[in-house]
Amino acid sequence: MANRQVGIIDVGSNSIKLLIAQSTPAGNVRKVQFLVENVRIGEGMTHSPPLLTENAIAAGSDAIARLQSDAEKHRLDALRIVATSAVRDAQNQADFASRVEARTGLPLDILPGDEEARLIGKGIRQDPALGELNDFVAVDLGGGSMECIQFVDQTLSTAHSFNLGSVRLSSMLLDDRSIPVSSADEERIANHVLNTLQQSPLAPNPQIQTAVLTGGASQILAGFSAEESIERATLDRYRQQICSRDSQKRVTELGIPESRSDIFPAAAITLCETLAYLRCDRIHFSQYNLRYGLAAELMES
């Protein structure tokens, strides 16, 4: 693993990202470069059947090709392109994979949900700030899905993937994303999240009272506070602030990126309801996620 440098292109529902990572002398993964293409390919997930539009396929493959070009400026030992929820669910995923391979010469690996969750867990363990945290649940909320990974005594105990991504829920449950979220809409999203969790194998663990949030939504929420960790009650206040504003005020008053302001209420509601269900009262934020888990595996191979 020593002195290896790898690249990961992560095709998500809301954006496509490139991580260039190096191994460290301690055996962890260190970021060298991180780039984002704000290409939302996941709006078709609520269609029946779920489909990637031709525009999404074209824009997505263009973005991947641009990121590959950036990656090739580095001396990489390996480069891997992976896709998660939006592509995983799409009936025409093969069309997108063929377009990506034609543009890049590389295969597109479409990760099953349980594999995505496992790799997120592996990525979280690369975070040196969590070295002394033994019992926690990692929650990675994306545009199409949410992964929950429980750790007991620093060992992965359970890992689950849910179709609770913020693009997906916004498409399903919000008619107008530009206006403040009504109490009825907020309750509808909250009930959907809670019902999904209650019908799953995921259950609260009395030994786990701390959550580690990762993913794009969590990084924005981390910017709301100067503290490295917050109480769940603080996250609930953030939710109220987000839902009470229209999409433009979420940008101007709260600093939420314009590319995510329309889906951010669904993200905040989902995270709050998930942590309440899991009875986690303390929250840490981490930048380590799926891409770091994938990088660690590439370096080990």
C-alpha positions in Angstrom: 0.0 0.0 0.0 3.0 2.3 0.6 3.4 5.3 -1.8 0.5 4.3 -4.1 -1.7 6.9 -5.7 -5.2 6.1 -7.1 -8.2 7.9 -8.5 -11.9 7.3 -7.9 -14.7 8.8 -10.1 -17.9 8.5 -8.1 -21.1 8.9 -10.2 -23.8 9.9 -7.7 -27.4 11.0 -8.2 -26.7 14.7 -7.5 -23.1 15.1 -8.6 -20.1 13.3 -10.0 -16.9 13.5 -8.1 -13.2 12.7 -8.5 -10.9 11.8 -5.6 -7.2 11.5 -6.1 -5.7 9.8 -3.0 -2.4 8.7 -1.7 -1.4 6.1 0.9 0.2 7.4 4.1 3.1 5.9 6.0 0.5 4.9 8.7 -1.5 3.0 6.1 -4.4 5.4 5.8 -5.7 7.3 2.7 -4.9 10.9 2.2 -6.6 13.3 -0.2 -4.5 14.8 -3.0 -7.2 16.4 -5.1 -11.0 16.5 -5.1 -13.1 17.8 -7.9 -16.9 18.0 -8.4 -19.1 18.2 -11.4 -22.6 19.3 -10.4 -24.5 17.1 -12.9 -27.7 15.8 -11.5 -28.6 12.5 -13.3 -31.0 11.2 -10.7 -34.2 13.1 -11.4 -35.6 10.1 -13.3 -35.5 7.7 -10.3 -39.2 8.2 -9.5 -40.4 7.4 -13.0 -42.0 4.0 -13.7 -39.7 2.3 -14.6 -36.8 4.4 -13.4 -34.8 5.8 -16.4 -31.8 8.0 -17.0 -32.8 10.6 -19.6 -30.8 11.0 -22.7 -29.7 14.4 -21.4 -28.6 12.8 -18.1 -26.6 10.1 -20.0 -24.9 12.7 -22.2 -24.2 15.2 -19.4 -23.0 12.4 -17.1 -20.7 10.8 -19.6 -19.3 14.2 -20.6 -18.6 15.0 -16.9 -16.9 11.7 -16.3 -14.7 12.2 -19.4 -13.6 15.6 -18.1 -12.8 14.2 -14.7 -10.8 11.4 -16.3 -8.8 14.0 -18.1 -8.1 15.7 -14.8 -7.2 12.4 -13.2 -4.7 11.6 -16.0 -2.6 14.6 -15.0 -1.6 12.6 -12.0 0.7 9.5 -12.0 -1.9 7.0 -10.9 -1.5 3.3 -10.1 -5.2 2.8 -10.8 -8.4 4.6 -11.7 -11.9 3.3 -11.0 -15.3 4.6 -12.1 -18.2 3.6 -9.9 -21.9 4.4 -9.9 -24.4 4.2 -7.1 -28.2 4.7 -6.6 -29.4 6.5 -9.7 -27.6 4.2 -12.2 -28.2 1.2 -10.0 -32.0 1.7 -10.2 -32.2 2.8 -13.8 -33.7 0.3 -16.3 -31.3 1.7 -19.0 -28.2 1.4 -16.9 -26.5 -0.6 -19.6 -26.9 2.3 -22.1 -25.1 4.6 -19.6 -22.4 2.1 -18.9 -21.7 1.6 -22.6 -21.6 5.4 -23.2 -19.1 5.8 -20.3 -16.9 3.0 -21.5 -16.9 4.4 -25.0 -15.8 7.8 -23.7 -13.2 6.7 -21.2 -12.1 3.2 -22.2 -12.9 2.1 -18.7 -15.7 0.0 -17.3 -18.4 1.6 -15.1 -18.8 -0.5 -11.9 -22.4 -0.3 -10.6 -22.3 -0.9 -6.9 -25.0 -2.9 -5.2 -26.5 -1.1 -2.2 -24.9 -3.5 0.4 -21.5 -3.2 -1.2 -21.8 0.6 -1.2 -22.6 0.6 2.5 -19.7 -1.7 3.2 -17.2 0.5 1.3 -18.6 3.6 3.1 -17.8 1.9 6.4 -14.3 1.1 5.2 -13.9 4.8 4.1 -15.1 6.1 7.5 -12.4 4.0 9.2 -9.8 6.0 7.3 -10.7 9.1 9.3 -7.9 9.7 11.9 -10.3 11.9 13.9 -12.4 8.9 14.7 -9.6 6.8 16.0 -10.9 6.7 19.5 -14.6 6.4 18.7 -15.6 2.8 19.3 -19.3 2.6 19.0 -21.2 4.7 16.4 -23.4 4.7 13.3 -22.1 6.2 10.1 -24.9 7.8 8.0 -24.1 8.7 4.4 -27.0 10.6 2.7 -26.7 11.0 -1.1 -29.1 12.0 -3.8 -30.5 8.6 -4.4 -29.9 6.5 -1.3 -28.8 6.6 2.3 -26.4 4.1 3.9 -26.3 3.4 7.6 -23.4 1.4 9.0 -23.2 0.5 12.7 -19.9 0.0 14.4 -19.4 -1.7 17.7 -15.9 -1.8 19.3 -14.6 -0.2 16.1 -15.8 -3.2 14.0 -18.5 -3.0 11.4 -21.6 -4.7 12.9 -24.4 -4.0 10.3 -24.7 -2.1 7.0 -27.9 -1.2 5.2 -28.8 0.9 2.1 -32.1 2.7 1.8 -33.8 4.5 -1.1 -34.0 7.7 0.9 -31.8 10.0 -1.0 -32.7 13.7 -1.1 -33.2 13.9 -4.9 -35.4 10.9 -4.8 -37.6 12.1 -1.8 -37.8 15.6 -3.2 -39.0 14.2 -6.5 -41.5 12.0 -4.8 -42.9 14.2 -2.1 -42.5 17.9 -2.9 -44.5 19.5 -5.6 -42.8 22.9 -5.4 -39.2 22.9 -4.1 -38.7 26.6 -4.5 -41.0 27.5 -1.6 -40.8 26.9 2.2 -41.7 23.4 3.2 -45.2 23.2 4.7 -45.8 21.3 7.9 -47.9 18.8 5.9 -45.0 18.2 3.4 -42.5 18.0 6.2 -44.6 15.4 8.0 -45.1 13.4 4.8 -41.3 13.2 4.3 -40.7 12.4 8.0 -43.3 9.6 8.0 -41.9 8.1 4.8 -38.4 8.0 6.3 -39.6 6.6 9.6 -41.8 3.9 8.0 -38.9 2.8 5.7 -36.6 2.4 8.7 -39.1 0.7 10.9 -39.8 -1.9 8.2 -36.1 -2.6 7.7 -33.6 -4.8 9.7 -31.9 -1.7 11.0 -32.6 -1.2 14.7 -31.4 1.1 17.5 -28.5 -0.3 19.4 -28.3 0.9 23.1 -24.6 0.7 22.9 -24.5 3.3 20.1 -25.4 6.9 20.9 -23.2 8.7 18.5 -23.6 9.3 14.8 -21.0 10.2 12.2 -22.5 12.0 9.2 -20.8 11.9 5.8 -21.7 12.8 2.3 -22.5 16.1 0.5 -25.4 17.1 2.8 -23.4 16.5 5.9 -20.5 18.7 4.7 -22.9 21.6 4.2 -24.5 21.1 7.6 -21.0 20.9 9.1 -20.5 24.5 7.9 -23.4 25.7 10.0 -21.3 25.3 13.1 -17.7 26.0 14.1 -17.8 22.9 16.4 -16.4 19.6 15.4 -19.5 17.9 16.8 -23.0 19.0 17.7 -26.1 17.7 19.6 -29.0 16.3 17.7 -31.1 19.2 19.1 -28.9 21.5 17.2 -29.5 19.6 14.0 -33.2 19.8 14.6 -32.8 23.7 14.8 -31.0 23.6 11.5 -33.8 21.6 10.0 -36.3 24.3 11.1 -34.2 27.1 9.6 -33.9 25.2 6.3 -37.5 24.2 5.9 -38.9 27.7 6.8 -37.0 29.4 4.0 -37.6 29.4 0.2 -34.9 28.0 -2.0 -33.3 31.4 -2.7 -33.1 32.3 1.0 -31.5 29.0 1.7 -28.7 30.2 -0.5 -28.5 33.8 0.6 -29.2 33.4 4.3 -27.9 29.9 5.1 -25.1 29.6 2.5 -26.5 26.4 1.0 -25.1 25.9 -2.6 -27.7 26.8 -5.2 -27.2 23.4 -6.9 -28.6 21.7 -3.7 -30.9 24.3 -2.2 -34.0 22.7 -3.7 -33.3 19.2 -2.2 -31.8 20.3 1.1 -35.0 20.3 3.2 -35.5 16.7 2.3 -31.9 16.0 3.3 -32.3 17.7 6.7 -35.6 16.0 7.5 -34.2 12.6 6.5 -31.1 13.0 8.7 -33.1 14.2 11.7 -35.6 11.4 11.5 -32.9 8.8 11.0 -30.9 9.9 14.1 -34.1 10.2 16.2 -35.0 6.6 15.2 -31.5 5.4 16.0 -31.5 7.3 19.3 -28.2 9.1 18.5 -27.9 12.3 20.4 -24.3 13.3 19.5 -23.2 14.0 15.9 -19.7 14.1 14.4 -19.0 15.1 10.8 -16.5 13.4 8.5 -15.2 14.0 5.0 -14.3 10.3 4.7 -16.8 8.2 2.7 -17.4 5.8 -0.1 -14.5 7.2 -2.2 -12.0 6.7 0.6 -13.2 3.1 1.0 -12.7 2.5 -2.7 -9.3 4.1 -2.6 -8.2 2.0 0.3 -9.3 -1.2 -1.5 -7.4 -0.1 -4.7 -4.3 0.5 -2.7 -4.6 -3.0 -1.1 -4.9 -4.7 -4.4 
